[in-house]
Amino acid sequence: MSGHPSPVLPPPDEKRGYVRDMFAAIAPRYDLMNRLMTLGRDGAWRRTVVKLCALPRGGRLLDVATGTGDIAYEALRLDPTLRVIGLDLTREMMLYGRGKRPGLTFPFTEGDALALPFADATFDAACSGFMMRNVTDIRLAFAEQARVVRPGGRVVCLEITLPRTPVFAALFRLYFFKLVPLLGGVISGRREAYTYLPHSALAFPRPAALAEIMAAAGLHDVHYRLAMLGTVAIHWGTK
Ligand SMILES: C[S@@+](CC[C@H](N)C(=O)[O-])C[C@H]1O[C@@H](n2cnc3c(N)ncnc32)[C@H](O)[C@@H]1O
């Protein structure tokens, strides 16, 4: 984490409301921006997340911060016997997700990742995609997912990470801090949301530090792998 307050990021006590308002505003163009920014690669990462959830047939999956539901839909596409619930803070994101894949449905539930409205050990696995940068307490978010997963079940996290390779890191920063806000401004009309995005990634723990936070939240056998030239990290651990 950068120990300095960022001029772009909201103070912690305002972050939850800031994040919700931001996603409500960009919801109509969220999916399109994802496809453009990731050159269409995000589908592959979501598939990896679902596979790492190691669900049995008919298993129960909680997709925390489901947004427009892409991980939950991918899980159902891979195995229609799964029982999936998607939860999110922002109703507008879920409104754009509901019904977007004909033939695949799951309940969208409004709720907070830091106080999941489920009993202990309700699910076989819990996952989140591009959420952890947005919460005020990462350890608590993992602890909540660990709580609602049965013993032996998986918790999986997909997030952006900034690459370390010297030349590529500089190029990626140019893309992420300059081009993405421009593109986001044009596509969604909300340049500030796509300025928040790279700054929130900059303030987010490095992959090894995130693995330690997962372990501190009670998960064991924590591992991670990097994708997309080290710009995406997928972590997983077992309860
Ligand atoms: C970048 S989007 C990711 C959506 C989806 N998981 C995906 O992979 O496309 C982040 C989502 O996290 C949600 N979110 C942020 N903070 C949250 C919280 N505390 N509890 C639940 N959802 C939250 C936002 O509303 C938003 O829909």
The ligand as an SDF file (V2000), in Angstrom:
LIG
                    3D

 27 29  0  0  0  0  0  0  0  0999 V2000
  -15.3730   -3.6680  -10.8620 C   0  0  0  0  0  0  0  0  0  0  0  0
  -16.9790   -4.2330  -10.4290 S   0  0  0  0  0  0  0  0  0  0  0  0
  -16.8180   -5.9840  -10.6210 C   0  0  0  0  0  0  0  0  0  0  0  0
  -18.0920   -6.6880  -10.9980 C   0  0  0  0  0  0  0  0  0  0  0  0
  -17.9460   -8.1430  -11.3420 C   0  0  0  0  0  0  0  0  0  0  0  0
  -17.4900   -8.9080  -10.2080 N   0  0  0  0  0  0  0  0  0  0  0  0
  -17.0330   -8.3730  -12.5050 C   0  0  0  0  0  0  0  0  0  0  0  0
  -16.1400   -9.2060  -12.4000 O   0  0  0  0  0  0  0  0  0  0  0  0
  -17.2260   -7.7430  -13.5470 O   0  0  0  0  0  0  0  0  0  0  0  0
  -16.9130   -4.0460   -8.6860 C   0  0  0  0  0  0  0  0  0  0  0  0
  -18.2270   -4.3230   -8.0250 C   0  0  0  0  0  0  0  0  0  0  0  0
  -17.9970   -4.3610   -6.6080 O   0  0  0  0  0  0  0  0  0  0  0  0
  -19.1540   -3.8900   -5.9860 C   0  0  0  0  0  0  0  0  0  0  0  0
  -18.8160   -3.5740   -4.5990 N   0  0  0  0  0  0  0  0  0  0  0  0
  -17.9240   -2.6550   -4.1640 C   0  0  0  0  0  0  0  0  0  0  0  0
  -17.8700   -2.6570   -2.8320 N   0  0  0  0  0  0  0  0  0  0  0  0
  -18.7330   -3.6210   -2.4010 C   0  0  0  0  0  0  0  0  0  0  0  0
  -19.1220   -4.0940   -1.1440 C   0  0  0  0  0  0  0  0  0  0  0  0
  -18.6110   -3.5860   -0.0140 N   0  0  0  0  0  0  0  0  0  0  0  0
  -20.0390   -5.0770   -1.0770 N   0  0  0  0  0  0  0  0  0  0  0  0
  -20.5780   -5.6010   -2.2080 C   0  0  0  0  0  0  0  0  0  0  0  0
  -20.2550   -5.1900   -3.4380 N   0  0  0  0  0  0  0  0  0  0  0  0
  -19.3360   -4.1930   -3.5470 C   0  0  0  0  0  0  0  0  0  0  0  0
  -19.5580   -2.7090   -6.8400 C   0  0  0  0  0  0  0  0  0  0  0  0
  -20.8820   -2.3250   -6.6370 O   0  0  0  0  0  0  0  0  0  0  0  0
  -19.2960   -3.2650   -8.2460 C   0  0  0  0  0  0  0  0  0  0  0  0
  -20.4460   -3.8440   -8.8030 O   0  0  0  0  0  0  0  0  0  0  0  0
  1  2  1  0
  2  3  1  0
  2 10  1  0
  3  4  1  0
  4  5  1  0
  5  6  1  0
  5  7  1  0
  7  8  2  0
  7  9  1  0
 10 11  1  0
 11 12  1  0
 11 26  1  0
 12 13  1  0
 13 14  1  0
 13 24  1  0
 14 15  1  0
 14 23  1  0
 15 16  2  0
 16 17  1  0
 17 18  1  0
 17 23  2  0
 18 19  1  0
 18 20  2  0
 20 21  1  0
 21 22  2  0
 22 23  1  0
 24 25  1  0
 24 26  1  0
 26 27  1  0
M  CHG  2   2   1   9  -1
M  END
$$$$
